[in-house]
Amino acid sequence: MNAKQQLLAWLDDSCFLQPKAVILKAMKIACANNKRRLSYVVGILKNWENESLLTLEVIDSYHEKQKSISKHRHPTQSFSAGRAIPVGFELDLPVGEE
């Protein structure tokens, strides 16, 4: 199935109440994240469907809540490969070298 067929299937077979507008919203989010692959757009649509986010209003409300949650989290320092380092962590190398 090519990209056009996949998108047409989402228009016809999805449970979104405004499928055209929802698909365009997913495409805009993908482009804003510099992800221009159809698989990324489909992933967004599947997530929304799984979360029962079926209208633009509900999707927008959900994303606003996610933004406010992420703003209230405690900041952590992280490296590109590995786990986040808790704020306030101090590495004391001489300990245990006796």
N, C-alpha and C positions, 0 to 999 in steps of 0.2 A: 504494500500500500504506500503510495507516495504522499508527500506532505499535503498536497491539496485534498486528497481523499481523506486523510486523517482529520484535517480541519472540518471538512464537510460532514464527517461522521460525528464530530463533536457538536456541530450545529443541529444535526438531525436526532441524535441519540442520547444527548446528555440530559440531565435533569435540571439544568440551569433554567431559570425563568426568562432570562434575556441572553441566550447563548452568544449572539453576535457581539454584544457589548462586553460580556465576560471574557470571551476569547481575545478581543482587542485589548482589554485591561491586562490580561496575562502576557500578551505580546509586548505591551509597553513596559511592564515590570521586567521582563526578560531583557529587553533592550537597555533599560536603565541599569541593569546589572552586567551589561556587556556580554550577555549570553544570547547568541543569535541562532541557536539550534532549536529545531522544532521539538526535540525531546525535552528540552528545558520547559518550553511552553506547556507541553502535554503534562509534564510533572507538576507544574503549578495547577493546572486544571484538575488533575487527579487529586491533589491535596485538598483543593477547595471542595471537590465533590465528597471526598472522604470525611471532611469536617462539616458537611452539610451547609456550606456557605454557597447558597444558591442564587443570591441576587447581588447586584453591585453594592447596594447599601450595606448588606451584611458583610460583604468582603471588605469594604472600606472601614467599617466599624471594627472588624477583627484586626486589620492591619494597624489601626490607630492604637488599639489595646496592646498589640505586640510591641509597638514603638515605646509606649509608656512603660511597659514592663522592663524592656531592655535598658531604659534610661535609669531605672531604680536599682539595677543590679550593682553589686560591688565590683569595681574595676579590678581586673587581674592583668598581670603582665604575661604575655605568652610569646613563644617563638614559633616560627613557621612549622617546625616539626617537633612534636612533643605535646605535653600537657601544660595547662595554664599554671603559672606560679602564683600562689596566694600573695596578696599585698601584705607587706610586713615580714615576709620570709627572709631570713638572713643565713647565708651559708658560711659556716665557721670551719675552714679547712684544718687548722691545727688541732682541733679536738680529735682525740682518738689516735694520735700519732706517737704516743709515748711508748 
